[in-house]
């Protein structure tokens, strides 16, 4: 059994032994305490509330470092003084012992750096953003599919790229072989993200323009009536152009319900006929939201102009 520990972004790899029943002291054991319903716009973890899982391996690929960029002072100072935008979380890629999760796929474990943020209430906020982003992803995928059917150029069985969000569950640490880093009693999240790297897709507005990510960002804003922006869109672009997003952050002008989300989306679809646009959605009541929207989405792609033809940029 080998072990190597790192703290400042260096590689950390740990091989863990033992079983959940009668496991040894060097085991990391998690119990799932939160498992929201998984949207069709999400990749599931395969875990449910009550599952007690042993972590078989844990490492920190360098490719996951961009997950922490949200909390750099030059970036975080521009965001609200709230947990989701300001509380640094460490990230590891883990595999659960055989028999747990979705075919033992790699997962990403995230844990807040500060003790006071390692609460179930904080993890609930993390999962709330994941759920919202996944619901918007499902609606976006449905829109893309419908648009493709109506577009003669997309006739046939051509595969349509989709946006998926890595579903997440909330866990409590029941046993830990490295309590200084992952203490017993702390709450963390596990996300269904099998890749070893994360790319910033919509982050500061200065990144490479990726049309799929930018169109999804615009569609969220449009379908929510300007009340929500999915910020810090990050993840992995698949070979077919599909995106798997990890740990998106939702900026809200106000809390909206699922019913409000549906109503806003219906209103957004009506807007295709000219009744609504992102400019109207982001009018005087949400001027700061409009500023963020314009900064992160400096130009529109072709699909943006289909559902929101009135944006001038």
C-alpha positions as MATLAB code, in Angstrom:
seq = 'XXXXXXXXXXXXXXXXXXXXXXXXXXXXXXXXXXXXXXXXXXXXXXXXXXXXXXXXXXXXXXXXXXXXXXXXXXXXXXXXXXXXXXXXXXXXXXXXXXXXXXXXXXXXXXXXXXXXXXXXXXXXXXXXXXXXXXXXXXXXXXXXXXXXXXXXXXXXXXXXXXXXXXXXXXXXXXXXXXXXXXXXXXXXXXXXXXXXXXXXXXXXXXXXXXXXXXXXXXXXXXXXXXXXXXXXXXXXXXXXXXXXXXXXXXXXXXXXXXXXXXXXXXXXXXXXXXXXXXXXXXXXXXXXXXXXXXXXXXXXXXXXXXXXXXXXX';
ca = [
       0.000    0.000    0.000;
       1.586    3.232   -1.094;
       0.848    6.821   -0.233;
       2.022   10.240   -1.349;
       0.564   13.460    0.034;
       0.574   16.948   -1.455;
      -1.028   20.209   -0.408;
      -0.294   23.097   -2.769;
      -1.477   21.703   -6.077;
       1.157   18.994   -6.221;
       0.056   15.477   -7.047;
      -1.592   13.593   -4.219;
      -2.196    9.929   -4.728;
      -3.365    7.471   -2.120;
      -4.157    3.785   -2.412;
      -6.617    2.826    0.282;
      -7.137   -0.638    1.658;
      -9.778   -2.369    3.734;
     -13.507   -2.830    3.312;
     -16.399   -0.773    4.667;
     -17.281   -3.566    7.066;
     -14.295   -3.996    9.354;
     -12.195   -1.548    7.355;
      -8.731   -0.581    8.533;
      -7.791    2.757   10.065;
      -6.321    3.993    6.777;
      -9.687    3.957    4.990;
     -11.683    6.968    3.832;
     -15.392    6.225    4.223;
     -18.228    8.470    3.060;
     -21.964    8.285    3.671;
     -24.337    9.839    1.142;
     -26.662   12.234    2.989;
     -27.976   14.302    0.066;
     -28.948   12.933   -3.338;
     -31.262   15.241   -5.293;
     -33.357   13.915   -8.145;
     -31.189   13.647  -11.257;
     -32.291   15.724  -14.234;
     -32.129   14.392  -17.780;
     -29.565   17.125  -18.308;
     -27.155   15.484  -15.859;
     -24.718   12.566  -15.764;
     -25.718   10.458  -12.718;
     -23.409    9.272   -9.956;
     -25.390    6.086   -9.312;
     -25.388    6.892   -5.577;
     -28.368    7.328   -3.259;
     -28.985    8.539    0.278;
     -27.797    6.001    2.811;
     -25.024    4.540    0.662;
     -21.833    4.080    2.673;
     -18.831    3.922    0.378;
     -15.147    3.352    0.820;
     -12.789    5.412   -1.324;
     -10.473    2.965   -3.080;
      -8.178    5.598   -4.609;
      -7.730    9.345   -4.350;
      -5.506   11.666   -6.375;
      -5.217   15.274   -7.521;
      -4.600   15.467  -11.276;
      -3.052   18.774  -12.270;
      -5.848   19.153  -14.796;
      -8.352   19.822  -12.008;
      -6.533   22.967  -10.833;
      -8.819   25.328  -12.833;
     -11.607   24.448  -10.381;
      -9.891   26.794   -7.915;
      -9.531   29.734  -10.304;
     -12.986   31.046   -9.275;
     -11.563   31.944   -5.875;
      -8.522   33.912   -6.986;
      -8.701   37.433   -5.600;
      -8.616   39.057   -9.036;
     -11.753   37.099   -9.937;
     -13.595   36.625   -6.637;
     -13.553   40.365   -5.904;
     -15.921   40.840   -8.845;
     -18.496   38.364   -7.518;
     -20.999   38.522   -4.633;
     -19.696   37.976   -1.122;
     -21.421   34.591   -0.858;
     -20.283   31.061   -0.140;
     -20.642   29.785   -3.703;
     -18.445   32.555   -5.089;
     -15.937   32.994   -2.280;
     -15.379   29.729   -0.363;
     -12.411   27.805   -1.766;
     -12.941   24.065   -2.179;
     -10.222   21.472   -2.719;
     -10.802   18.828   -5.366;
      -9.655   15.238   -5.841;
     -10.436   12.528   -8.338;
     -11.581    9.405   -6.524;
     -12.761    5.887   -7.228;
     -15.059    4.089   -4.846;
     -14.538    0.487   -3.844;
     -16.111   -2.043   -6.184;
     -19.877   -2.186   -5.950;
     -20.437    1.522   -5.333;
     -21.436    4.196   -7.822;
     -21.975    3.973  -11.550;
     -19.690    1.080  -12.584;
     -16.893    2.422  -10.366;
     -16.511    5.479  -12.615;
     -14.097    8.176  -11.458;
     -15.758   10.891   -9.388;
     -14.632   14.313   -8.237;
     -14.662   14.902   -4.489;
     -14.824   18.540   -3.416;
     -14.400   19.775    0.143;
     -14.414   23.349    1.440;
     -11.053   24.529    2.735;
     -12.463   26.306    5.784;
     -13.927   24.249    8.592;
     -16.933   26.546    8.941;
     -17.897   25.862    5.311;
     -17.832   22.064    5.615;
     -21.504   21.909    6.564;
     -24.494   20.151    5.060;
     -26.058   23.563    4.426;
     -23.083   24.581    2.266;
     -23.222   21.349    0.287;
     -26.946   21.924   -0.259;
     -26.023   25.221   -1.957;
     -23.485   23.400   -4.146;
     -26.093   20.852   -5.208;
     -28.725   23.527   -5.782;
     -26.531   25.123   -8.452;
     -25.822   21.744  -10.049;
     -29.546   20.975  -10.210;
     -30.394   24.350  -11.715;
     -27.657   24.115  -14.355;
     -28.707   20.553  -15.255;
     -32.355   21.557  -15.629;
     -31.330   24.347  -17.954;
     -29.084   21.906  -19.852;
     -32.031   19.566  -20.425;
     -34.163   22.415  -21.741;
     -31.287   23.592  -23.949;
     -30.823   20.086  -25.373;
     -34.528   19.846  -26.150;
     -34.359   23.193  -27.913;
     -31.343   22.106  -29.953;
     -33.043   18.872  -30.938;
     -36.203   20.665  -32.042;
     -34.195   23.226  -33.991;
     -32.242   20.472  -35.731;
     -35.439   18.734  -36.811;
     -36.681   21.946  -38.350;
     -33.375   22.610  -40.077;
     -33.058   20.877  -43.437;
     -29.289   21.047  -43.160;
     -29.446   18.732  -40.142;
     -31.673   16.128  -41.800;
     -30.908   12.484  -41.230;
     -29.497   10.814  -38.135;
     -26.650   13.207  -37.460;
     -25.759   13.196  -33.769;
     -26.530   16.490  -32.062;
     -24.001   17.612  -29.435;
     -25.495   18.036  -25.981;
     -24.712   19.801  -22.738;
     -24.692   17.650  -19.607;
     -23.872   18.603  -16.042;
     -22.060   16.239  -13.690;
     -24.668   15.304  -11.080;
     -23.515   15.540   -7.476;
     -24.406   14.036   -4.121;
     -23.621   15.323   -0.657;
     -21.570   13.130    1.667;
     -20.467   13.068    5.294;
     -16.992   11.813    6.165;
     -17.467    8.853    8.506;
     -13.835    7.723    8.732;
     -10.636    9.283    7.452;
      -7.026    8.180    7.200;
      -5.910   11.820    6.783;
      -8.044   13.846    9.211;
      -5.960   17.004    8.850;
      -7.057   17.281    5.216;
     -10.400   15.444    5.145;
     -11.688   15.373    8.749;
     -14.361   13.097   10.152;
     -17.730   14.846   10.311;
     -17.031   17.180    7.397;
     -19.521   17.390    4.535;
     -18.352   17.254    0.925;
     -19.696   16.548   -2.554;
     -19.088   13.778   -5.086;
     -19.660   14.581   -8.758;
     -19.966   12.240  -11.741;
     -16.998   13.598  -13.677;
     -14.675   10.931  -15.163;
     -12.187   13.262  -16.855;
      -8.815   14.282  -15.450;
      -8.926   17.856  -16.634;
     -11.214   20.862  -16.534;
     -11.281   23.749  -19.006;
     -12.817   27.161  -18.390;
     -15.484   27.625  -21.074;
     -17.349   30.738  -19.886;
     -15.506   32.407  -17.035;
     -14.259   35.972  -17.453;
     -15.208   36.725  -21.049;
     -11.589   36.606  -22.185;
     -11.400   32.847  -22.822;
     -11.554   31.254  -26.273;
     -15.084   31.572  -27.687;
     -16.648   28.105  -27.647;
     -20.012   28.414  -29.352;
     -21.747   25.503  -27.594;
     -20.864   26.812  -24.123;
     -21.674   30.410  -25.022;
     -25.020   29.457  -26.556;
     -25.940   27.455  -23.449;
     -25.017   30.447  -21.289;
     -27.201   32.745  -23.405;
     -30.110   30.276  -23.464;
     -30.089   29.992  -19.645;
     -30.286   33.755  -19.294;
     -32.995   33.982  -21.918;
     -35.164   31.142  -20.597;
     -34.925   32.342  -16.985;
     -36.137   35.780  -17.973;
     -32.796   37.251  -16.944;
     -33.163   36.096  -13.337;
     -30.338   33.539  -13.422;
     -26.933   33.311  -15.096;
     -24.911   30.094  -15.063;
     -21.431   31.445  -14.435;
     -18.048   29.762  -14.341;
     -19.058   27.225  -16.971;
     -16.248   24.691  -16.885;
     -15.737   21.102  -17.876;
     -14.734   18.921  -20.791;
     -15.504   19.033  -24.517;
     -16.143   15.584  -25.952;
     -15.001   14.531  -29.433;
     -18.511   15.086  -30.847;
     -18.699   18.619  -29.485;
     -20.829   17.705  -26.458;
     -19.957   19.273  -23.108;
     -19.822   17.773  -19.618;
     -19.884   20.577  -17.057;
     -18.590   20.394  -13.503;
     -19.483   22.579  -10.506;
     -21.249   25.435  -12.340;
     -22.084   28.511  -10.292;
     -25.462   30.238  -10.603;
     -25.792   33.989  -10.166;
     -29.354   34.908   -9.209;
     -31.116   38.232   -9.212;
     -33.691   36.556   -6.970;
     -34.729   33.055   -6.004;
     -37.032   31.398   -8.527;
     -39.025   28.194   -8.237;
     -39.131   25.270  -10.643;
     -42.556   26.555  -11.712;
     -41.030   29.945  -12.354;
     -38.263   28.325  -14.400;
     -40.808   26.588  -16.618;
     -42.878   29.744  -16.971;
     -39.787   31.743  -17.868;
     -38.758   29.179  -20.447;
     -42.219   29.217  -22.028;
     -42.070   32.989  -22.162;
     -38.599   32.705  -23.712;
     -39.887   30.410  -26.427;
     -42.663   32.881  -27.138;
     -39.972   35.503  -27.447;
     -38.695   33.835  -30.600;
     -41.649   35.447  -32.273;
     -40.405   38.818  -31.131;
     -42.161   39.202  -27.802;
     -39.039   38.890  -25.658;
     -35.288   39.199  -25.935;
     -32.324   38.997  -23.604;
     -32.191   42.788  -23.694;
     -35.729   42.917  -22.324;
     -34.995   40.131  -19.825;
     -31.998   42.040  -18.509;
     -33.603   45.481  -18.368;
     -33.513   48.110  -15.606;
     -34.562   45.817  -12.693;
     -31.462   43.654  -13.258;
     -28.941   46.081  -14.699;
     -25.987   44.450  -12.917;
     -27.037   41.092  -14.313;
     -27.007   42.592  -17.788;
     -23.491   43.897  -17.223;
     -22.325   40.399  -16.289;
     -24.164   38.898  -19.257;
     -22.535   41.295  -21.721;
     -19.078   40.753  -20.216;
     -19.217   36.956  -20.277;
     -21.048   36.714  -23.607;
     -19.365   39.341  -25.822;
     -20.912   38.038  -29.046;
     -23.586   35.664  -30.241;
     -23.265   32.562  -32.369;
     -25.722   31.519  -35.057;
     -27.965   29.512  -32.738;
     -28.239   32.408  -30.271;
     -29.737   34.501  -33.048;
     -32.450   31.892  -33.597;
     -33.959   32.074  -30.097;
     -32.908   35.674  -29.374;
     -32.726   37.554  -32.696;
     -33.014   40.972  -31.020;
     -29.646   41.086  -29.270;
     -27.567   43.597  -31.191;
     -24.127   42.173  -30.414;
];
